[in-house]
Amino acid sequence: MTRMASPTKWRVLAAILLIVAVLMYRAAPYIRAASLFVRAAHVGGRVEAFAKGRAHAVTVLPRHVVPTRTGDVAAQFYRPDGAIARSVLLVPGIHSMGIDEPRLTALAKDLAGSGVMVMTMALPDLQRYQITPRSTDVIEDAVGWMSRRSDLAPDGRVGLVGISFAGGLAVVAAGRPSIRDKLAYVLSFGGHADLPRVMRYLATGEETRVPGVENHPPHDYGVAVILYSLADQGIVPPDQVAPLRKGVEMFLYASQLTLVDMNQANATFENAREYTKTLPEPAATYMTYVNDRNVKTLGPALVPYLGALGADSPALSADRAPSAPASPVFLLHGSGDVVIPAAESVLLDNYLRGKAVDVHVLLSDLITHAEVDRTAAAADAWKLVSFWADVLNK
């Protein structure tokens, strides 16, 4: 005959089960974040296979358009199986491939595999190598559109993740009155605090000194983007603007291809060099600087024209914006970033804290410029997992 457990034993058992349930609940974001890290870093082997096997199945839905004040903008949903508790708007930086960019699609799938509905949307001006106030408007309108859909935002709020220059713009948009209470959080991944300061860094290498943050020479990609933007500001005669921009576009596209197909990238670099031979002066000289990655010569030549970029607009820099976000702000940055210095996230952290914003910042050796590098120490991996666990718990 089976003996019945005493009431005391039942209470002890119930308490143990409750503790286990609480621990599992509290650990769940860390488990999801660890799985996200393993998949995003492509650590390989059984660990990655295990993480992929337990991730949510993800369906890439047909493309749609999001209405904004500047026109319809193409977007893509990545839907995980099961119920949707949170949706996220994921916005890439300056890249001509837009929502087709391989690293973006991979990140979107990895995030969706963590149980988050992801909508990717490229900013049209950033696809054209232009950083304009219109881009911030598009982010604002897209967040508003998502938050009004009960199937995407059951609680009326969404997450916002901006990569590279879209990260800084996302923080600006998050402070606007129309969406301040529509955001669960905003995450700037390798983003900027002050755009004029970053433009000057890319042109001169001059970087604000921040204790504990190393300074690095700027990447040639950034100064090529500046040349493209400023080509019509008197750098070359009017009839040379379009030909010069065509050459810079070839170089920038080749740079993007280095992450996809090196053979095609090298062929495109060679095409850019051959194209330079067809240009008149001074466009040919500027294009030669680009092809040679001669930042030290090209950058200073562009400094007198930087004011024409319009980068000082309060719509483009979080530390110049009229208001700060009401939601938590997460700032993730690669310690050795040479496109947007890591100091930008530290300075933005300090600025937002002065505005009483709930800010979380992490500079990681695991990240270059908005891309995971798996060679860092285990302690760095844990910090990154913990950071993402806080994000996924919002």
C-alpha positions as CSV (number, residue, x, y, z in Angstrom):
1,M,0.0,0.0,0.0
2,T,1.4,3.4,-1.0
3,R,1.9,5.8,1.8
4,M,0.6,9.4,1.4
5,A,3.1,12.2,1.8
6,S,2.5,14.3,4.9
7,P,1.3,17.9,4.4
8,T,4.7,19.1,5.6
9,K,6.5,17.1,2.9
10,W,4.1,18.4,0.3
11,R,4.8,22.0,1.3
12,V,8.6,21.4,1.1
13,L,8.2,19.8,-2.3
14,A,6.1,22.7,-3.5
15,A,8.6,25.2,-2.2
16,I,11.4,23.3,-4.0
17,L,9.4,23.2,-7.3
18,L,8.7,26.9,-6.9
19,I,12.4,27.7,-6.4
20,V,13.3,25.7,-9.4
21,A,10.6,27.4,-11.5
22,V,11.9,30.8,-10.4
23,L,15.5,29.9,-11.3
24,M,14.5,28.6,-14.6
25,Y,12.4,31.7,-15.3
26,R,15.3,34.0,-14.3
27,A,17.8,31.9,-16.3
28,A,15.6,31.8,-19.4
29,P,16.9,35.1,-20.9
30,Y,20.5,34.0,-20.3
31,I,19.9,30.7,-22.0
32,R,18.3,32.5,-25.0
33,A,21.2,35.0,-25.1
34,A,23.8,32.3,-24.9
35,S,22.1,30.4,-27.7
36,L,22.0,33.7,-29.7
37,F,25.7,34.3,-29.1
38,V,26.7,30.7,-30.1
39,R,24.7,31.0,-33.3
40,A,25.8,34.5,-34.2
41,A,29.5,33.8,-33.5
42,H,29.4,30.5,-35.5
43,V,31.4,28.7,-32.9
44,G,30.9,25.5,-34.8
45,G,30.9,21.9,-33.5
46,R,28.4,20.3,-31.2
47,V,27.7,23.5,-29.2
48,E,26.5,25.4,-32.3
49,A,24.5,22.3,-33.5
50,F,22.9,22.1,-30.1
51,A,22.0,25.8,-30.0
52,K,20.5,25.6,-33.5
53,G,18.5,22.5,-32.7
54,R,16.8,24.3,-29.9
55,A,16.2,27.6,-31.5
56,H,12.8,28.6,-32.8
57,A,12.0,27.7,-36.3
58,V,12.0,30.9,-38.4
59,T,9.9,31.8,-41.4
60,V,11.0,34.6,-43.7
61,L,7.8,36.2,-44.8
62,P,7.2,37.9,-48.2
63,R,8.4,41.4,-48.4
64,H,6.1,44.2,-47.7
65,V,6.3,48.0,-47.5
66,V,6.0,50.4,-44.5
67,P,4.3,53.7,-45.1
68,T,6.4,56.7,-44.0
69,R,6.3,60.4,-44.6
70,T,9.0,60.1,-47.3
71,G,7.2,57.2,-49.1
72,D,6.9,53.5,-48.8
73,V,10.0,51.6,-47.6
74,A,10.6,47.9,-48.2
75,A,10.8,45.7,-45.2
76,Q,11.1,42.0,-44.3
77,F,9.6,40.0,-41.4
78,Y,11.4,37.1,-39.8
79,R,8.8,35.2,-37.8
80,P,9.6,32.6,-35.1
81,D,7.2,29.8,-34.4
82,G,5.0,30.1,-31.3
83,A,3.4,33.1,-29.7
84,I,5.0,36.6,-30.2
85,A,5.7,38.5,-27.1
86,R,8.0,41.1,-28.6
87,S,8.7,42.5,-32.1
88,V,11.9,44.3,-33.0
89,L,12.7,46.8,-35.8
90,L,16.2,46.0,-37.0
91,V,17.8,48.8,-39.1
92,P,21.2,48.4,-40.9
93,G,23.8,51.1,-41.4
94,I,25.4,52.5,-44.6
95,H,25.2,49.6,-47.1
96,S,23.9,49.5,-50.7
97,M,22.5,46.0,-50.2
98,G,20.0,47.2,-47.7
99,I,17.9,44.4,-46.2
100,D,19.6,41.9,-48.4
101,E,23.0,42.4,-46.8
102,P,24.2,38.9,-45.6
103,R,25.2,39.9,-42.1
104,L,21.9,41.6,-41.5
105,T,19.8,38.7,-42.7
106,A,21.9,36.4,-40.5
107,L,21.4,38.5,-37.4
108,A,17.7,38.8,-38.2
109,K,17.4,35.0,-38.3
110,D,19.4,34.6,-35.2
111,L,17.3,37.1,-33.2
112,A,14.1,35.5,-34.5
113,G,15.5,32.2,-33.5
114,S,15.5,33.5,-29.9
115,G,11.7,34.0,-30.1
116,V,11.6,37.6,-31.3
117,M,9.6,38.8,-34.3
118,V,12.1,40.8,-36.4
119,M,11.3,43.3,-39.1
120,T,14.3,44.5,-41.1
121,M,14.1,47.8,-42.9
122,A,16.9,49.7,-44.6
123,L,16.9,53.5,-44.7
124,P,16.8,54.6,-48.3
125,D,19.3,57.5,-47.8
126,L,21.8,55.3,-46.0
127,Q,21.6,52.9,-48.9
128,R,22.6,55.8,-51.1
129,Y,25.5,56.7,-48.8
130,Q,23.8,59.7,-47.4
131,I,23.1,60.5,-43.7
132,T,20.1,62.8,-43.6
133,P,17.4,63.8,-41.2
134,R,14.9,61.9,-43.4
135,S,16.4,58.7,-42.1
136,T,15.5,59.5,-38.5
137,D,12.0,60.4,-39.7
138,V,11.7,56.9,-41.4
139,I,12.7,55.2,-38.2
140,E,10.2,57.1,-36.2
141,D,7.4,56.3,-38.7
142,A,8.3,52.6,-38.8
143,V,8.2,52.3,-35.0
144,G,4.8,54.0,-34.9
145,W,3.5,51.7,-37.6
146,M,4.6,48.6,-35.8
147,S,3.4,49.7,-32.4
148,R,-0.1,50.2,-33.7
149,R,-0.4,46.6,-34.8
150,S,-1.6,44.4,-32.0
151,D,-0.2,41.3,-33.7
152,L,3.3,42.9,-33.6
153,A,3.0,44.8,-30.3
154,P,0.6,43.1,-27.9
155,D,1.5,45.6,-25.2
156,G,1.8,48.5,-27.7
157,R,5.6,48.6,-27.6
158,V,8.4,47.3,-29.8
159,G,12.1,47.0,-29.6
160,L,14.4,49.1,-31.8
161,V,17.9,48.0,-32.9
162,G,20.1,50.2,-35.1
163,I,23.4,49.1,-36.5
164,S,26.3,51.5,-37.1
165,F,25.1,55.0,-38.1
166,A,21.5,53.8,-37.8
167,G,22.3,53.1,-34.2
168,G,22.8,56.7,-33.4
169,L,19.8,57.7,-35.5
170,A,17.7,55.1,-33.6
171,V,18.5,56.8,-30.3
172,V,17.5,60.2,-31.7
173,A,14.2,58.8,-33.0
174,A,13.6,57.0,-29.7
175,G,13.4,60.4,-28.0
176,R,10.7,61.8,-30.2
177,P,7.3,62.4,-28.5
178,S,5.3,60.3,-31.0
179,I,7.2,57.1,-30.1
180,R,8.8,57.7,-26.7
181,D,6.2,55.5,-25.0
182,K,6.0,53.0,-27.8
183,L,9.4,51.5,-27.2
184,A,10.4,48.6,-24.9
185,Y,14.0,49.5,-25.5
186,V,16.4,50.9,-28.1
187,L,19.8,49.3,-28.9
188,S,22.6,51.1,-30.7
189,F,25.0,48.5,-32.1
190,G,28.3,50.3,-33.0
191,G,26.5,53.7,-33.2
192,H,27.4,57.3,-32.7
193,A,26.7,60.0,-30.2
194,D,27.8,63.0,-32.1
195,L,27.9,62.8,-36.0
196,P,30.1,65.8,-36.6
197,R,32.7,64.4,-34.2
198,V,32.7,61.0,-36.1
199,M,32.9,62.7,-39.5
200,R,36.0,64.6,-38.3
201,Y,37.5,61.3,-36.9
202,L,37.0,59.6,-40.2
203,A,38.7,62.5,-42.0
204,T,41.5,63.2,-39.6
205,G,41.9,60.3,-37.2
206,E,41.3,62.8,-34.3
207,E,39.4,61.0,-31.6
208,T,38.1,62.2,-28.2
209,R,40.2,60.6,-25.5
210,V,38.2,58.5,-23.1
211,P,39.9,56.7,-20.1
212,G,40.2,53.0,-20.8
213,V,39.3,53.2,-24.5
214,E,42.1,52.7,-27.1
215,N,42.3,55.0,-30.1
216,H,42.7,53.5,-33.6
217,P,43.2,55.0,-37.1
218,P,40.0,55.3,-39.1
219,H,38.9,52.8,-41.8
220,D,39.1,53.9,-45.4
221,Y,35.4,53.0,-46.0
222,G,34.2,56.0,-44.0
223,V,36.3,58.6,-45.7
224,A,35.2,57.2,-49.1
225,V,31.5,57.7,-48.0
226,I,32.3,61.3,-47.0
227,L,33.9,62.0,-50.4
228,Y,30.8,60.6,-52.1
229,S,28.5,62.8,-50.0
230,L,30.6,66.0,-50.6
231,A,31.4,65.5,-54.3
232,D,28.9,68.2,-55.2
233,Q,30.2,70.8,-52.8
234,G,32.9,72.2,-55.0
235,I,35.5,69.4,-54.5
236,V,35.3,68.7,-58.3
237,P,33.6,70.7,-61.1
238,P,29.9,70.0,-61.5
239,D,30.3,67.9,-64.6
240,Q,32.7,65.5,-62.7
241,V,30.4,64.9,-59.7
242,A,28.4,62.0,-61.2
243,P,31.5,60.3,-62.7
244,L,33.4,60.5,-59.5
245,R,30.5,59.2,-57.5
246,K,30.2,56.3,-59.9
247,G,33.8,55.4,-59.2
248,V,33.4,55.7,-55.4
249,E,30.3,53.5,-55.6
250,M,32.3,50.8,-57.3
251,F,34.9,50.9,-54.6
252,L,32.3,50.9,-51.8
253,Y,30.5,48.0,-53.4
254,A,33.8,46.1,-53.7
255,S,34.4,46.7,-50.0
256,Q,31.0,45.2,-49.2
257,L,31.7,42.2,-51.4
258,T,34.8,41.3,-49.3
259,L,32.4,39.8,-46.8
260,V,30.6,37.8,-49.4
261,D,32.9,36.8,-52.3
262,M,36.6,37.8,-52.3
263,N,37.0,36.9,-56.0
264,Q,34.2,39.2,-57.0
265,A,35.4,41.8,-54.6
266,N,38.9,41.8,-56.1
267,A,37.5,42.0,-59.6
268,T,35.4,45.0,-58.7
269,F,38.3,46.7,-57.0
270,E,40.2,46.2,-60.3
271,N,37.3,47.7,-62.3
272,A,37.4,50.7,-60.0
273,R,41.1,51.2,-60.7
274,E,40.6,50.8,-64.5
275,Y,37.6,53.2,-64.3
276,T,39.8,55.9,-62.7
277,K,41.9,56.1,-65.8
278,T,38.9,57.4,-67.7
279,L,38.3,60.3,-65.3
280,P,39.5,63.9,-65.8
281,E,41.4,65.8,-63.2
282,P,40.8,66.5,-60.3
283,A,38.3,63.6,-60.1
284,A,41.0,61.1,-61.1
285,T,43.3,62.2,-58.2
286,Y,40.5,61.9,-55.7
287,M,39.5,58.5,-57.0
288,T,43.2,57.4,-56.8
289,Y,43.2,58.3,-53.2
290,V,40.2,56.1,-52.7
291,N,41.6,53.1,-54.6
292,D,44.9,53.4,-52.7
293,R,43.0,53.7,-49.4
294,N,45.1,56.8,-48.8
295,V,43.1,58.2,-45.8
296,K,46.0,60.3,-44.6
297,T,45.9,62.4,-47.8
298,L,42.2,62.2,-48.8
299,G,40.8,62.9,-45.3
300,P,42.5,66.3,-44.7
301,A,41.6,67.4,-48.2
302,L,37.9,66.9,-47.2
303,V,38.1,68.7,-43.9
304,P,37.3,72.2,-45.3
305,Y,34.1,70.8,-46.8
306,L,32.8,68.9,-43.7
307,G,30.5,71.7,-42.7
308,A,28.5,71.1,-45.9
309,L,27.4,67.6,-44.8
310,G,24.7,69.0,-42.5
311,A,25.9,66.6,-39.8
312,D,25.3,69.2,-37.1
313,S,21.5,68.7,-37.4
314,P,19.9,67.8,-34.1
315,A,18.0,65.0,-36.0
316,L,21.3,63.2,-36.5
317,S,23.0,63.1,-33.1
318,A,21.7,61.9,-29.8
319,D,23.7,64.4,-27.9
320,R,22.1,67.3,-29.9
321,A,18.5,66.0,-30.0
322,P,15.8,68.0,-28.3
323,S,14.8,65.1,-26.0
324,A,16.2,61.8,-24.8
325,P,14.5,58.3,-24.9
326,A,12.2,57.3,-22.1
327,S,12.9,53.6,-22.7
328,P,16.0,51.7,-21.6
329,V,18.9,52.3,-24.0
330,F,21.5,49.6,-24.7
331,L,24.8,50.6,-26.2
332,L,26.9,47.8,-27.7
333,H,30.3,48.6,-29.3
334,G,33.4,46.8,-30.5
335,S,36.4,47.9,-28.5
336,G,38.5,48.3,-31.7
337,D,35.9,49.8,-34.0
338,V,37.6,51.9,-36.7
339,V,34.5,53.2,-38.4
340,I,32.7,54.7,-35.4
341,P,35.0,54.8,-32.3
342,A,34.0,52.9,-29.2
343,A,34.4,56.2,-27.3
344,E,31.2,57.3,-28.9
345,S,29.2,54.8,-26.9
346,V,31.0,55.8,-23.7
347,L,30.3,59.5,-24.3
348,L,26.7,58.8,-25.2
349,D,26.3,56.7,-22.0
350,N,27.6,59.7,-20.0
351,Y,25.3,62.1,-21.8
352,L,22.1,60.0,-21.4
353,R,22.8,59.3,-17.7
354,G,22.8,63.0,-17.3
355,K,19.3,63.0,-18.7
356,A,18.2,60.3,-16.2
357,V,18.0,57.6,-18.9
358,D,18.3,54.0,-18.0
359,V,21.5,53.1,-20.0
360,H,23.4,49.8,-20.3
361,V,26.8,50.0,-22.2
362,L,29.2,47.2,-23.2
363,L,32.5,47.6,-25.1
364,S,33.5,44.2,-26.3
365,D,36.6,42.6,-27.7
366,L,34.3,40.1,-29.4
367,I,33.0,42.7,-31.8
368,T,34.7,44.7,-34.6
369,H,32.3,47.0,-36.2
370,A,28.8,45.6,-35.5
371,E,30.1,42.1,-36.2
372,V,31.0,39.2,-33.7
373,D,34.6,38.0,-33.5
374,R,34.8,34.7,-31.6
375,T,38.5,34.9,-30.6
376,A,38.1,36.8,-27.3
377,A,38.3,35.3,-23.8
378,A,35.5,33.5,-22.1
379,A,34.9,36.4,-19.7
380,D,34.1,38.7,-22.7
381,A,31.7,36.1,-24.0
382,W,29.9,36.0,-20.7
383,K,29.6,39.8,-20.6
384,L,28.1,39.7,-24.1
385,V,25.7,37.0,-23.2
386,S,24.6,38.9,-20.1
387,F,24.1,42.1,-22.1
388,W,21.9,40.3,-24.6
389,A,20.0,38.6,-21.8
390,D,19.0,42.0,-20.4
391,V,17.9,43.1,-23.9
392,L,15.8,39.9,-24.5
393,N,14.2,40.3,-21.1
394,K,12.6,43.6,-22.1
